[in-house]
């Protein structure tokens, strides 16, 4: 499977405001601090 740089960038651009983050490092911290239940 291949994802282009543009595809990844677009998804990150759209999800960052929804999660209240502005960098990939913040996204990583958000994901590490909020594990899925179960």
MOPAC internal coordinates of N, CA, C and O (Angstrom, degrees):
PM7 1SCF
backbone

  N    0.0000 0     0.00 0     0.00 0    0    0    0
  C    1.4451 1     0.00 0     0.00 0    1    0    0
  C    1.5237 1   108.27 1     0.00 0    2    1    0
  O    1.2310 1   120.62 1   -36.71 1    3    2    1
  N    1.2933 1   116.42 1   143.29 1    3    2    1
  C    1.4565 1   121.80 1  -179.40 1    5    3    2
  C    1.5166 1   109.45 1  -132.67 1    6    5    3
  O    1.2310 1   120.90 1   -48.72 1    7    6    5
  N    1.3229 1   115.88 1   131.28 1    7    6    5
  C    1.4590 1   121.73 1   173.50 1    9    7    6
  C    1.5197 1   107.64 1  -118.32 1   10    9    7
  O    1.2310 1   120.71 1   -50.74 1   11   10    9
  N    1.2955 1   116.25 1   129.26 1   11   10    9
  C    1.4548 1   119.28 1  -179.89 1   13   11   10
  C    1.5249 1   110.72 1   -73.96 1   14   13   11
  O    1.2310 1   121.30 1   -22.68 1   15   14   13
  N    1.3086 1   115.11 1   157.32 1   15   14   13
  C    1.4624 1   121.94 1   177.08 1   17   15   14
  C    1.5268 1   109.31 1   -56.17 1   18   17   15
  O    1.2310 1   120.67 1   139.97 1   19   18   17
  N    1.3048 1   116.32 1   -40.03 1   19   18   17
  C    1.4683 1   121.52 1  -178.76 1   21   19   18
  C    1.5314 1   111.84 1   -63.84 1   22   21   19
  O    1.2310 1   120.24 1   139.48 1   23   22   21
  N    1.3237 1   117.15 1   -40.52 1   23   22   21
  C    1.4609 1   121.20 1   179.06 1   25   23   22
  C    1.5209 1   110.90 1   -63.28 1   26   25   23
  O    1.2310 1   120.51 1   133.17 1   27   26   25
  N    1.3272 1   116.64 1   -46.83 1   27   26   25
  C    1.4613 1   120.92 1   179.33 1   29   27   26
  C    1.5200 1   109.98 1   -62.39 1   30   29   27
  O    1.2310 1   120.18 1   133.83 1   31   30   29
  N    1.3291 1   117.26 1   -46.17 1   31   30   29
  C    1.4583 1   121.63 1  -179.75 1   33   31   30
  C    1.5231 1   111.41 1   -59.00 1   34   33   31
  O    1.2310 1   120.39 1   137.63 1   35   34   33
  N    1.3077 1   116.86 1   -42.37 1   35   34   33
  C    1.4647 1   121.16 1  -179.84 1   37   35   34
  C    1.5259 1   111.19 1   -63.05 1   38   37   35
  O    1.2310 1   120.52 1   135.19 1   39   38   37
  N    1.3124 1   116.62 1   -44.81 1   39   38   37
  C    1.4656 1   119.73 1   179.56 1   41   39   38
  C    1.5235 1   110.69 1   -64.48 1   42   41   39
  O    1.2310 1   119.97 1   137.44 1   43   42   41
  N    1.3274 1   117.66 1   -42.56 1   43   42   41
  C    1.4623 1   120.68 1   178.82 1   45   43   42
  C    1.5223 1   110.39 1   -63.92 1   46   45   43
  O    1.2310 1   120.03 1   137.48 1   47   46   45
  N    1.3198 1   117.55 1   -42.52 1   47   46   45
  C    1.4665 1   122.52 1   179.80 1   49   47   46
  C    1.5285 1   110.76 1   -58.76 1   50   49   47
  O    1.2310 1   120.34 1   142.64 1   51   50   49
  N    1.3231 1   116.96 1   -37.36 1   51   50   49
  C    1.4544 1   120.91 1  -177.64 1   53   51   50
  C    1.5269 1   113.29 1   -81.14 1   54   53   51
  O    1.2310 1   120.10 1   149.96 1   55   54   53
  N    1.3468 1   117.42 1   -30.04 1   55   54   53
  C    1.4605 1   120.13 1  -175.92 1   57   55   54
  C    1.5221 1   113.16 1   -88.41 1   58   57   55
  O    1.2310 1   119.51 1   151.10 1   59   58   57
  N    1.3331 1   118.55 1   -28.90 1   59   58   57
  C    1.4648 1   121.49 1  -177.25 1   61   59   58
  C    1.5278 1   112.63 1   -53.60 1   62   61   59
  O    1.2310 1   118.61 1   127.96 1   63   62   61
  N    1.3276 1   120.26 1   -52.04 1   63   62   61
  C    1.4757 1   119.63 1  -179.38 1   65   63   62
  C    1.5341 1   112.84 1   -62.15 1   66   65   63
  O    1.2310 1   120.22 1   146.48 1   67   66   65
  N    1.3150 1   117.19 1   -33.52 1   67   66   65
  C    1.4575 1   120.75 1  -178.99 1   69   67   66
  C    1.5300 1   111.36 1   -67.58 1   70   69   67
  O    1.2310 1   120.86 1   148.65 1   71   70   69
  N    1.3332 1   115.97 1   -31.35 1   71   70   69
  C    1.4594 1   120.47 1  -179.62 1   73   71   70
  C    1.5231 1   112.78 1   -95.28 1   74   73   71
  O    1.2310 1   120.34 1   170.42 1   75   74   73
  N    1.3203 1   116.96 1    -9.58 1   75   74   73
  C    1.4515 1   120.37 1  -179.65 1   77   75   74
  C    1.5118 1   113.71 1    76.72 1   78   77   75
  O    1.2310 1   120.41 1  -150.44 1   79   78   77
  N    1.3286 1   116.82 1    29.56 1   79   78   77
  C    1.4621 1   121.37 1   177.99 1   81   79   78
  C    1.5182 1   109.25 1  -119.35 1   82   81   79
  O    1.2310 1   120.91 1   -17.40 1   83   82   81
  N    1.3450 1   115.87 1   162.60 1   83   82   81
  C    1.4620 1   118.54 1  -179.56 1   85   83   82
  C    1.5263 1   113.32 1  -132.32 1   86   85   83
  O    1.2310 1   120.09 1   178.42 1   87   86   85
  N    1.3300 1   117.44 1    -1.58 1   87   86   85
  C    1.4655 1   120.39 1   178.00 1   89   87   86
  C    1.5275 1   109.60 1  -138.88 1   90   89   87
  O    1.2310 1   120.99 1   -17.38 1   91   90   89
  N    1.3184 1   115.72 1   162.62 1   91   90   89
  C    1.4599 1   119.87 1   177.10 1   93   91   90
  C    1.5234 1   111.01 1   -66.31 1   94   93   91
  O    1.2310 1   120.34 1   147.21 1   95   94   93
  N    1.3288 1   116.95 1   -32.79 1   95   94   93
  C    1.4672 1   120.14 1   177.53 1   97   95   94
  C    1.5226 1   110.60 1   -63.32 1   98   97   95
  O    1.2310 1   120.27 1   137.83 1   99   98   97
  N    1.3317 1   117.09 1   -42.17 1   99   98   97
  C    1.4617 1   120.62 1   177.01 1  101   99   98
  C    1.5242 1   110.68 1   -65.34 1  102  101   99
  O    1.2310 1   120.28 1   142.79 1  103  102  101
  N    1.3144 1   117.08 1   -37.21 1  103  102  101
  C    1.4597 1   120.93 1   177.46 1  105  103  102
  C    1.5241 1   110.28 1   -62.85 1  106  105  103
  O    1.2310 1   120.77 1   137.06 1  107  106  105
  N    1.3274 1   116.13 1   -42.94 1  107  106  105
  C    1.4581 1   120.62 1   178.23 1  109  107  106
  C    1.5225 1   110.29 1   -61.66 1  110  109  107
  O    1.2310 1   120.06 1   134.00 1  111  110  109
  N    1.3250 1   117.49 1   -46.00 1  111  110  109
  C    1.4604 1   121.85 1   179.16 1  113  111  110
  C    1.5270 1   110.73 1   -62.15 1  114  113  111
  O    1.2310 1   120.61 1   139.49 1  115  114  113
  N    1.3269 1   116.43 1   -40.51 1  115  114  113
  C    1.4602 1   121.01 1   178.37 1  117  115  114
  C    1.5324 1   110.29 1   -60.99 1  118  117  115
  O    1.2310 1   120.54 1   134.59 1  119  118  117
  N    1.3134 1   116.58 1   -45.41 1  119  118  117
  C    1.4578 1   120.87 1  -178.64 1  121  119  118
  C    1.5255 1   111.20 1   -68.08 1  122  121  119
  O    1.2310 1   119.74 1   143.46 1  123  122  121
  N    1.3210 1   118.10 1   -36.54 1  123  122  121
  C    1.4610 1   121.81 1  -179.40 1  125  123  122
  C    1.5277 1   110.90 1   -71.75 1  126  125  123
  O    1.2310 1   119.70 1   147.13 1  127  126  125
  N    1.3269 1   118.18 1   -32.87 1  127  126  125
  C    1.4556 1   122.37 1  -177.95 1  129  127  126
  C    1.5242 1   113.22 1   -83.82 1  130  129  127
  O    1.2310 1   120.01 1   164.12 1  131  130  129
  N    1.3076 1   117.59 1   -15.88 1  131  130  129
  C    1.4592 1   121.03 1  -174.27 1  133  131  130
  C    1.5287 1   110.43 1  -127.79 1  134  133  131
  O    1.2310 1   120.41 1  -110.91 1  135  134  133
  N    1.3493 1   116.82 1    69.09 1  135  134  133
  C    1.4687 1   118.69 1  -179.17 1  137  135  134
  C    1.5277 1   112.22 1   -67.10 1  138  137  135
  O    1.2310 1   121.20 1   -25.59 1  139  138  137
  N    1.2989 1   115.31 1   154.41 1  139  138  137
  C    1.4573 1   120.24 1   178.83 1  141  139  138
  C    1.5260 1   109.61 1   -66.23 1  142  141  139
  O    1.2310 1   120.75 1   -39.11 1  143  142  141
  N    1.3220 1   116.18 1   140.89 1  143  142  141
  C    1.4690 1   118.50 1   176.70 1  145  143  142
  C    1.5217 1   111.42 1   -67.31 1  146  145  143
  O    1.2310 1   120.63 1   -31.13 1  147  146  145
  N    1.3042 1   116.40 1   148.87 1  147  146  145
  C    1.4453 1   120.53 1   174.56 1  149  147  146
  C    1.4554 1   112.12 1   103.63 1  150  149  147
  O    1.2310 1   120.10 1   180.00 1  151  150  149

